[in-house]
């Protein structure tokens, strides 16, 4: 190989390495964002369960005395996905006794 070909190959290699470093940084940033979002969802879930959902379950239980169907509406499933958790919380909020 001549000097020109070597220089072009070296330049291309440096470009590829730079691109790889950029992709690694983007991937790490994405992982950090995903972890942050997961932690935020967990915090929201804890706050809702500790405050609002306990109230709704208690209010629903009182309102549902003698009405089994309504009682089921205000039972909160213990192990569900985050989407199911939010859907159940919204449903309970809409059906709350006023």
N, C-alpha and C positions, 0 to 999 in steps of 0.2 A: 504494500500500500504506500501511496505517496503521502506527503505531509498534509495536503488539502483534504483528502479523504479521512485521515485521522482526526483532523480538526473538526470536520463536519460531524463525524461520529461522536466525538467527545461533546460537542455542543448539543447534539440530540440527546445524548445520555443525561447531561445536566438538566435539560428541559424535562425529561421523563422523571428524574429524581425530584425536581421541584414540584411537578404536578402530583407525584405520589405523596410528598410531604403535605401539600395543600389538601389532598383527599383525606389523609390521616387526621389532620386538624379538623376538617369538616365532620368526619365521622365521630371524633371525640366530642365535639360540640353537640352533635345530635344525640349522643348517648347521655350527655349531661342534661340536655333539655328533656329527654324522655324520663330520666330519673327524677328531675324536678317536678314534672307533671304528675308522676306517680305519687310522689310525696304530697303534693297539693291535693290530689284526689283523696288520698287517705286522710288528710287533715279535715277536708270538707265532710267526709263520711263520718269521722269521729264527732265533729261538732253537731252535725245533723242528728246523729243517733243519740248523743248525750242530751240534747236540748229538745228540739222540735219533735222528733219522732217518738220520744218517750211520752210527751204530752199527747200527741195524736193517738198513740196506742191506748193510753189511759182514757182519753175522752171518747174514743171509739168503743172501748169496752163498756163504758157507762152507757153510752147511747145505744149500744147493741143488745142490752139486756133483753132477752126474749126474742131476739132477731139474729138467728144463727148466720144468715147470709151477710148481714152487716158486720157481724163480729169477725168473719173471715176477711173482710175488706180491710180491717184495721190490725191484722196480724202481720208483723214484718218478718220476712224470711231471713234467716241468720246468715247463710252462706250463698251469696249471689254475686254476679258480676257487677261492675260499677254501673253499667247501663241499666241493668235490671233494678239495682238499688235506686237510681234516680227515678226510674219509671214508677216504682212502688211509692217512693216518697211523694212524687207529684200526684199520684192517684189518691193517696191518703190525704194530702192537703186539699184537693178538690172536694173530697167526700167528707171532710171534717164537719163535726156538729157546730152549728153557729147559734 
